Amino acid sequence: MSGWDDAAGWDAIVIGSGLGGALAAHRLAKAGARVLVLERGRWPHRDEGDWSPRAILSDLRYRGGTPLSVRQRGDRRFRPLPMNETVGGMSVFYGGASLRLRPLDFGRWPFDYRDLEPFYTEAERLLGVHGAAGADPFEPPRSGPYPFGSIPWSAPAERIRRAGEGLGFRPFPIPLAINFSGADKPQCVRCNTCDGFPCAIDAKNDAAGILRRAEGKGLTVRAGIVVSRLRIRGARAVGAECFDQESGETVSFEAPLIVLAAGALGSPAILLRSGIGDGGTGTLPIGRFLMRHCNAVVAGLFPFQTNPEQVFHKQVCFTDFYEEARDRDGLAVGVIQDIYTPDAGVVRRAAGGVAGAFLAKPLVHRLQNLLCVAEDEPDPANRVFLGDETDAFGMKQVRIEHRYRRADRDRLQLLVRRARKILRAAGALATHVWPISSFSHAVGTLRMGSAGDDAPLDPAGRLRGLDNLFVTDGSTFPASGGVNPSLTIAAGALRIAEGIVNRRTS
């Protein structure tokens, strides 16, 4: 490929290895660029420990050394929040849900659904998504079928599907980026440790797998590298200053193109430490408008064991209610999905007190859960910023402030009421709601837009004021929509990377 300046050795540095970084790196390398991917986490272990609920959910096997400091849900003080770190980012722990945003979700975006549709199709191909085109009653237009068909319903999924249909809803198979039938890598054994777990046999089509298969083809991954700041010269980012966790040394990398993809929490922190945005040079709203969806799990207690064979059953999705608040709020309501039940020890610790004791074995085996994912409003007060304290690497600690608006909670409650109705129709005797406080769906802190007053990025994903710095992760979202953001992150990264390639070769 012509048009790349190779004076520094690397044509492009990609910071972060989640879906946003991996898909951008993959596209740039495919175009002939020599790409260096920097990731603070290590490669997934891919061993029996990755199937252990205690190791992953309780002992936090992949926990990084620098927890975030978070104030949320009415907290008066900041509390530490440990985060997983690994090559592949949060895609290593997701359950593979790969839903597209709908055309009406793009009202705040600087382009529309039609502009992203070809990249959705390409992302589904690269992620090997299994799905049933046309089954989703609110499915947006698509230019082709899924790469693979959906798998048969397991018994727990069939229970929820039948209950939903009996209520007049239209459940459909969740499109999943899991290798159920492809011949080029291990196939899923349909265990019950997928959502929230790394895949021990590499059957989940996560970003780590994409990078592993692309290594040596113009792409190199350096794991264990913590990026502290970018080095800026005039209107260009010329390199990254880093800490090598293995050697304990400070290292620097340079390239004529920098792609930032450290996630909606990490990317703004790197820019702020580089003196860009609020509190630094310029007035870009770096770190603001944080969204993460307004989510909850509704658990149903049944008079029988709901999954005695412990089989995979994250299969059922409902979008029947997606547009019910659009006229009132201008936003989607969201979706309801089947989700697995953690083991008894994890449930007891999460519930605590009387509820935790009540859910001791064998009652935990009588639970079946539905996940409610509601869109949340972009609010400038919800933000990522830097505190005065320093972390283990001598960098200013990342702080997060977040609260939901009343309308966000109202949209969630609409889904919760429907989820309870479905569970009772399926045979549940009682239900309980578990709020979710994680930032696994975090988006929006470096949003794209046509004007710079509230959008640090232009429609091409380039940071305003710097000619060669692009962002390709979930921080680019101007709105969260009502579905898991993973597929849109992947498609958006491909779109931005395609624009970079075309710009460099024109």
Secondary structure, DSSP 8 states (H G I E B T S, - for coil): --S---TTS-SEEEE--SHHHHHHHHHHHHTT--EEEEESSB----SGGGG-HIIIIIS-TTB-SS-EEEEETT-SS-EEE--B-BTTGGGGTS--B-----GGGGGGSSS-HHHHHHHHHHHHHHTT-B--TT-STT----SS--SB------HHHHHHHHHHHHTT---EE--B-B-SS-SSS------S--TTS--TTS-B--HHHHHHHHBTTTEEEEETEEEEEEEEETTEEEEEEEEETTT--EEEEE-S-EEE-SHHHHHHHHHHHTTBSTTSBS---TT-S-B--EEEEEEEE-SS-S-TT----TTEEE-TTTTTTHHHHSS--EEEEEE----HHHHHHHH-HHHHHHT-TTGGGGEEEEEEEE-----TTSEEEEEEEE-TTSSEEEEEEE---HHHHHHHHHHHHHHHHHHHHTT-SEEEEEE----TT-B-TT-B-SSSSS-SB-TTSBBTT-TTEEE-SGGG-SS--SS-SHHHHHHHHHHHHHHHHHHHH-
